[in-house]
Amino acid sequence: MLNVNGDAVLATLRTLAGFGAVGSGVCRPALSPADLAARRWLAGEMEKIGLRATIDAVGNLYGAAPGASRSVLIGSHSDSVPTGGWLDGTLGLAYGLEIARAWMEAHPGAPVGIDLIDFSDEEGRFLSCLGSRSFCGDLPGLPAGFAEAAATAGLDTVPPMRLDPQRHRAFFEAHIEQGPRLEAAGLPIGVVTGIFGMRRYAVRFDGRADHAGTTPIALRRDAARLLYRFADACHDRFRQVGSADSVWNLGKVSLQPGAVNVVVERGDLLLEFRDLDPVALDSLSAALAALVSEFDGQEGVRVSLEEAGRLAPVSLDTTLQRLVADSADARGAGSMPLPSGAIHDAMVLARSVPTAMLFVPSIGGRSHTPVEDTRADDIVLGAHVLAQAVFTCAESL
């Protein structure tokens, strides 16, 4: 029976954590010197185990098993948010490197291989999931500033790597959960059922600027006051119409002219909600539109709504989910099905190839922060569970 080296997984993670290290966390935005240094180091590790490593024009690092005509692809990302943790993304790469090593040692030159990919800019410095979008042929053009940053970073002009349906028969991504559910349930493995869709909206409030010391409260057209009331109403209305899994965030507010002695003339609210169920997303969108209509004109303030972005939810492959769950059972590890509220590269791949995700617990549910962490025993167990699922999949090709 093939097995993986848990100590090697931990060593890879600790080495990657040194690139862009800031205290206990990392700062490794896409195409930064730290990001490129980490990718080039990982490329060297891929070559050491026999993969052919290439970094393409968008920064994707792809390690191909030589001689293979069919493969299981494992991947994630090594870029980080500016104040990120040491495991976000790199966990899946460390797993993939060790799983590919074990497979190649047991099956040198086999027609079925295990490939590894480190996607560029998952975190969205330029565009969320830019690398996986490029890999799947879903990137019509480069976002503003990317070409200049790529040139500064010294990226080669290697044509972008592309998903090959004849070669890439399945995709697996392992990740820290970035939430509290596994820890709360006391379970070490999460089998991801799907990835939430997202709707993002900009709500604009147009009032009138007046002197804040001389204009009576009752005569003001105060955009800020109505914005605050609207925001509070959103929480109540969304609770009524959303599903048990719905989440939302009113994450950005701006007020103009932004002076303490001037009544606010304009307020802008950026909000989003997420769910796996398209019907729930439609219900939340309808509820938001209804609230805009109800508030428009109150206290002399006009309220308008504009959609600022959307991603459709994605369900992951049920056969591969079963492989992950069975692998956990075989290791005596408890597991649970759960959706992902965070966006991952697997969301992009799932539209083109059978895809599965595995989660391991995040201590305290914390992520995108330097305190992000997972118990070493859980990291190693997750590597063994994913390895068995990948090996079973590869043996079936």
C-alpha positions in Angstrom: 0.0 0.0 0.0 1.4 3.4 -1.0 1.9 5.9 1.8 3.1 9.5 2.2 5.6 11.0 4.5 3.9 13.3 7.0 7.3 14.8 8.1 8.1 15.7 4.5 4.7 17.5 4.2 5.4 19.5 7.4 8.9 20.4 6.2 7.6 21.7 2.9 5.1 23.8 4.6 7.7 25.3 7.0 10.0 26.1 4.1 7.2 27.8 2.1 6.3 29.8 5.2 9.8 31.4 5.1 9.0 33.1 1.8 7.6 36.5 2.7 7.5 35.7 6.4 6.1 38.4 8.6 6.0 37.2 12.2 4.0 34.0 12.3 2.3 34.9 9.0 3.3 35.6 5.5 3.0 38.5 3.0 3.2 36.9 -0.5 0.9 38.8 -2.9 0.8 37.5 -6.5 3.9 38.3 -8.5 5.7 39.8 -5.6 9.3 38.9 -5.1 8.3 36.5 -2.3 5.6 34.9 -4.4 8.0 34.3 -7.3 10.7 33.0 -5.0 8.3 30.5 -3.5 7.2 29.3 -6.9 10.8 28.9 -8.1 11.7 26.9 -5.0 8.7 24.7 -5.4 9.6 24.2 -9.1 13.0 22.9 -8.0 11.3 20.5 -5.6 9.0 19.2 -8.4 12.1 18.6 -10.6 13.7 16.7 -7.8 10.9 14.1 -7.6 10.8 13.8 -11.4 8.1 16.2 -12.5 8.7 18.5 -15.5 8.2 22.0 -14.0 7.2 25.1 -16.0 6.2 28.6 -14.9 4.0 30.1 -17.6 3.3 33.7 -18.6 0.7 34.3 -15.9 2.7 32.7 -13.1 1.1 29.3 -13.0 3.6 26.6 -11.9 2.8 23.3 -13.5 4.6 20.0 -12.8 3.8 17.3 -15.3 4.5 13.6 -14.8 6.7 12.6 -17.8 5.5 9.7 -19.9 1.9 9.9 -18.6 -1.0 10.2 -21.1 -3.6 10.5 -18.3 -3.3 12.1 -14.9 -4.9 13.1 -11.6 -4.2 16.8 -11.1 -3.6 18.2 -7.6 -3.4 21.9 -7.0 -3.8 25.0 -5.0 -2.0 28.3 -4.6 1.1 29.8 -2.9 0.2 33.5 -3.1 -1.3 35.1 0.0 -3.3 38.0 1.1 -1.0 40.9 2.5 -1.4 39.7 6.1 -1.9 36.0 5.5 -1.3 32.8 7.4 1.2 30.0 6.7 -1.2 27.3 5.5 -3.7 29.0 3.2 -3.1 27.4 -0.2 0.3 25.9 0.6 -1.3 23.0 2.4 -2.7 21.6 -0.9 0.7 22.1 -2.6 2.6 20.3 0.1 0.2 17.4 0.0 0.4 17.3 -3.8 4.2 17.2 -3.8 4.4 14.3 -1.4 1.6 12.4 -3.1 3.2 12.8 -6.5 6.6 11.7 -5.1 5.1 8.5 -3.6 3.2 7.7 -6.8 6.3 8.2 -9.1 8.5 6.1 -6.9 6.0 3.2 -7.1 5.0 3.8 -10.8 8.0 5.2 -12.7 7.1 6.0 -16.3 3.5 4.8 -15.9 0.9 5.9 -18.4 -1.1 7.3 -15.5 0.6 10.1 -13.5 -0.1 12.6 -10.8 0.5 16.2 -11.9 0.8 19.2 -9.6 -0.2 22.9 -10.2 0.4 26.0 -8.2 -2.1 28.6 -9.5 -1.3 32.2 -9.8 -3.2 35.0 -8.0 -5.9 32.9 -6.3 -6.3 35.7 -3.7 -7.1 38.4 -6.3 -4.3 41.0 -6.2 -5.2 41.5 -9.8 -8.2 39.1 -10.3 -9.5 36.4 -8.1 -8.5 32.9 -9.4 -6.6 34.5 -12.3 -4.3 31.5 -12.7 -7.0 28.8 -12.7 -9.2 30.9 -15.0 -6.3 31.1 -17.4 -5.6 27.4 -17.1 -9.3 26.6 -17.9 -9.4 29.1 -20.9 -11.8 31.4 -19.0 -9.6 34.5 -19.0 -10.6 36.7 -22.0 -7.9 39.3 -21.1 -5.4 40.3 -18.5 -6.6 42.7 -15.8 -5.1 46.2 -15.5 -1.6 46.3 -14.2 -0.9 42.6 -14.6 1.3 42.7 -17.7 3.5 45.4 -16.2 3.8 43.4 -12.9 4.6 40.2 -14.8 7.4 42.0 -16.8 8.8 43.5 -13.6 8.7 40.0 -12.0 10.7 38.6 -14.9 8.1 36.0 -15.9 9.1 34.0 -19.0 6.9 34.4 -22.1 6.0 30.7 -21.9 2.5 30.4 -23.3 -0.2 29.8 -20.6 -0.7 26.2 -19.6 -4.1 24.8 -20.5 -6.3 22.1 -19.0 -6.2 19.1 -21.3 -9.4 17.0 -20.8 -7.7 14.0 -22.4 -4.9 14.1 -19.8 -6.4 15.7 -16.7 -9.1 13.3 -15.7 -9.8 14.6 -12.1 -8.7 17.5 -9.9 -8.2 17.4 -6.1 -7.6 20.4 -3.9 -6.9 20.2 -0.1 -7.2 23.3 2.0 -7.6 24.5 5.5 -11.3 25.0 6.3 -10.9 28.7 7.1 -14.0 28.4 9.3 -15.1 26.9 12.6 -17.4 24.0 11.6 -14.9 21.0 11.7 -13.4 22.1 15.0 -16.8 22.6 16.6 -17.9 19.1 15.4 -14.6 17.6 16.7 -13.9 16.1 13.3 -10.6 16.1 11.4 -11.8 15.9 7.8 -14.3 17.9 5.8 -15.6 16.5 2.5 -16.6 19.6 0.4 -19.9 19.3 -1.3 -19.8 22.5 -3.2 -18.6 26.1 -3.2 -20.9 29.0 -2.5 -21.9 31.3 -5.2 -21.7 35.0 -4.6 -23.7 38.1 -5.5 -22.2 41.6 -4.8 -24.1 44.9 -5.0 -23.4 48.6 -4.7 -26.2 50.6 -3.0 -26.0 54.4 -3.4 -27.7 57.0 -1.2 -28.0 60.5 -2.6 -29.0 63.2 -0.1 -28.0 66.9 0.3 -25.0 68.5 1.9 -25.8 71.2 4.5 -24.2 72.8 7.6 -24.4 70.2 10.4 -24.6 72.9 13.1 -27.4 75.0 11.6 -29.7 72.5 9.7 -32.4 71.0 12.0 -32.5 67.2 12.1 -36.1 67.1 10.7 -35.1 69.1 7.7 -32.0 67.2 6.7 -31.6 64.9 3.7 -29.0 62.9 5.4 -27.6 60.1 3.2 -25.7 58.5 6.1 -28.6 58.2 8.5 -30.7 56.4 5.9 -27.7 54.2 4.9 -27.4 53.1 8.6 -31.1 52.3 8.8 -30.9 50.4 5.5 -28.0 48.3 6.7 -29.8 47.3 9.8 -32.9 46.3 7.8 -30.7 44.2 5.5 -29.8 41.9 8.4 -33.4 41.4 9.4 -34.7 40.8 5.9 -31.9 38.5 4.9 -32.5 36.3 7.9 -36.1 35.9 6.8 -35.5 34.9 3.2 -32.0 33.2 3.2 -31.3 29.6 3.8 -29.7 28.1 6.9 -26.3 28.3 5.0 -26.7 31.9 3.7 -24.1 34.3 4.8 -23.8 38.0 4.0 -21.4 40.9 4.7 -21.9 44.7 4.5 -18.2 45.2 4.1 -17.5 48.7 2.8 -19.1 52.1 3.4 -18.0 55.4 2.1 -19.5 58.8 3.0 -19.1 62.1 1.1 -17.9 64.8 1.7 -16.6 63.1 4.8 -16.5 66.1 7.2 -17.9 66.0 10.7 -19.5 69.4 10.3 -21.2 68.7 7.0 -24.4 66.6 6.6 -23.6 63.6 4.4 -24.6 64.2 0.8 -23.7 60.7 -0.6 -23.3 57.3 0.9 -22.1 54.1 -0.8 -22.6 50.7 0.6 -20.9 47.6 -0.9 -22.4 44.3 0.2 -22.3 40.6 -0.8 -24.1 37.4 0.1 -23.2 33.8 -0.6 -25.0 30.5 -0.7 -24.7 27.1 -2.4 -28.4 27.2 -3.4 -29.2 29.4 -6.5 -32.8 29.8 -5.3 -31.5 31.2 -2.0 -29.3 33.6 -3.9 -32.2 34.7 -6.0 -34.3 35.2 -2.9 -31.6 37.4 -1.3 -31.3 39.4 -4.5 -35.0 40.0 -4.6 -35.1 41.0 -1.0 -32.4 43.5 -1.5 -34.1 45.0 -4.5 -37.4 45.3 -2.5 -35.6 47.1 0.4 -34.1 49.6 -2.1 -37.6 50.3 -3.4 -38.9 50.7 0.1 -36.2 53.1 1.2 -35.9 55.1 -1.9 -37.3 58.6 -1.3 -37.4 58.3 2.5 -36.2 61.4 4.3 -35.6 63.0 0.9 -32.8 60.6 0.0 -32.7 58.7 -3.3 -31.5 55.1 -3.1 -30.3 53.1 -6.1 -28.9 49.6 -6.7 -26.2 48.3 -9.0 -24.9 44.8 -9.3 -21.1 44.7 -8.9 -20.3 41.1 -9.5 -21.5 37.5 -9.3 -20.2 33.9 -9.2 -22.5 31.0 -9.8 -22.3 28.2 -7.1 -20.6 25.0 -8.0 -21.4 21.5 -6.8 -18.4 19.1 -6.6 -18.2 15.6 -8.1 -20.1 13.1 -5.9 -18.0 10.1 -7.0 -14.8 11.9 -5.9 -16.5 13.1 -2.7 -17.2 9.4 -1.9 -13.5 8.6 -2.5 -12.5 11.2 0.0 -15.1 10.0 2.6 -14.1 6.4 2.1 -10.4 7.2 2.5 -11.2 9.0 5.8 -13.1 5.9 7.0 -10.2 3.7 6.0 -7.9 5.8 8.2 -10.4 5.7 11.1 -10.9 9.5 10.7 -14.3 11.0 11.3 -15.5 13.2 8.4 -18.4 15.4 7.6 -19.8 16.9 4.4 -19.9 20.7 4.3 -20.0 23.5 1.7 -17.2 26.0 1.3 -18.2 29.6 1.8 -14.8 30.7 0.5 -13.8 30.9 -3.1 -11.1 28.4 -4.3 -9.5 27.4 -7.6 -11.5 24.2 -7.4 -14.6 26.4 -8.1 -13.1 27.2 -11.5 -11.8 23.7 -12.3 -15.1 22.0 -11.3 -16.8 23.5 -14.4 -14.3 21.6 -16.7 -13.2 18.5 -14.9 -14.5 16.2 -12.0 -13.3 18.0 -8.9 -13.1 17.2 -5.2 -11.9 19.2 -2.1 -10.8 18.1 1.3 -10.7 20.4 4.4 -8.7 20.1 7.6 -9.7 22.1 10.7 -8.6 25.6 11.3 -7.8 26.4 14.9 -10.4 28.8 16.2 -11.8 29.0 12.6 -9.2 31.7 11.9 -7.7 32.4 8.5 -6.4 35.3 6.4 -4.5 36.4 9.5 -1.1 35.6 10.9 -2.6 33.5 13.7 -4.0 31.0 11.2 -3.0 27.5 12.2 -3.9 23.8 12.2 -2.7 21.0 14.5 0.2 19.1 13.0 -1.6 15.8 13.6 -4.5 17.1 11.5 -2.2 18.2 8.7 -0.6 14.8 8.5 -3.9 12.9 8.7 -5.3 15.1 5.9 -2.3 14.2 3.7 -2.9 10.5 4.2 -6.6 10.8 3.5 -6.1 12.8 0.3 -3.3 10.5 -0.8 -5.5 7.4 -0.6 -8.3 9.1 -2.4 -6.0 10.2 -5.2 -4.3 6.9 -5.5 -7.6 5.1 -5.8 -8.7 7.6 -8.5 -5.4 7.2 -10.4 -5.6 3.4 -10.2 -9.1 3.6 -11.8 -7.9 5.5 -14.9 
